[in-house]
């Protein structure tokens, strides 16, 4: 069985959620904020739990307002909850 299908579907969901977030908040992001959000997106897309935790902690420390916005965005929050349920 080819396992690339589910991974591609997951990656597409992550991309869609973060694109929606960028549309909502993008004009308030500086270069470092955009980079931090991209790091979180990449870790979520890769299902890399350790890197995702590290990126979220970094985001929380350096961009607390952005962390709150990310956590309250419906699509992104739902995605992060699902990854947490998978133990990531």
Secondary structure, 3 states (H helix, E strand, C coil): CCCHHHHHHHHHHHHHHHHHHHHHHHHHCCHHHHHHHHHHHHHHHHCCHHHHHHHHHHHHHHCHHHHHHHHHCHHHHHHHHHHHHCCC
